[in-house]
Amino acid sequence: MIRKGAKMNLIHLTTGDFDEKISTGKFLVDFWADWCGPCRMVAPVLEELSVEYEGSVTVAKVDVDSEGTLASRFGVTGIPTVIIFKDGVEAQRFVGVQPKEIYAAAIRN
């Protein structure tokens, strides 16, 4: 549960800014779509993680409908797909809904 007054640390990435933004640091990138039911299930979990791990990871979202080039580039064929990037390099990938602790453990690694 997000505490009252907490600020979410979520950003939206596009093909134009993706490489520059994720080049330094740790990013949890959610490839999603508005029409995707499982994506809507994962969203609040990722929002919580963006608050809990602020300063350790940046949580980002890529809308596969408007950013299909990025989805193709990373071989995203099912959503939600969550990819952890460290300094611009893919470190871990999850396809489908995962428990919060799975994502949290990946952030801590």
Residue pairs with C-beta under 8 A, 6 or more apart in sequence:
1 48
2 8
2 47
2 48
2 51
3 51
6 51
7 51
7 54
8 47
8 50
8 51
8 59
9 50
9 51
9 54
9 58
9 59
10 46
10 47
10 50
10 59
10 60
10 61
11 21
11 58
11 59
11 60
11 61
12 60
12 61
12 62
12 63
13 21
13 22
13 29
13 60
13 61
13 62
13 67
13 70
14 62
14 66
14 67
14 70
15 67
15 69
15 70
18 62
18 70
19 88
21 27
21 58
21 60
22 29
22 60
22 85
22 88
23 87
23 88
24 87
24 88
25 57
25 58
25 86
25 87
26 56
26 57
26 58
26 84
26 85
26 86
26 107
27 57
27 58
27 59
27 60
27 84
27 85
28 46
28 49
28 57
28 58
28 59
28 60
28 82
28 83
28 84
28 103
28 106
28 107
29 60
29 61
29 62
29 82
29 83
29 84
29 85
30 39
30 42
30 43
30 46
30 59
30 60
30 61
30 62
30 80
30 81
30 82
31 62
31 64
31 70
31 71
31 74
31 76
31 79
31 80
31 81
31 82
31 83
32 39
32 42
32 43
32 61
32 62
32 63
32 64
32 79
32 80
33 39
33 63
33 64
33 65
33 79
34 63
34 65
35 65
36 79
36 80
38 79
38 80
38 96
38 97
39 79
39 80
41 97
42 80
42 82
42 97
42 98
45 100
45 103
46 59
46 61
46 82
46 103
47 59
48 100
49 57
49 59
49 100
49 103
49 104
49 107
50 57
50 58
50 59
52 104
53 59
53 104
53 107
56 107
56 108
57 107
62 70
62 71
64 70
64 71
64 76
64 79
70 76
74 81
74 83
74 90
78 95
78 96
80 95
80 96
80 97
81 93
81 94
81 95
82 93
82 94
82 98
82 103
83 90
83 92
83 93
83 94
84 90
84 91
84 92
84 93
84 106
84 107
85 91
91 106
91 109
92 106
92 109
94 102
94 103
94 106
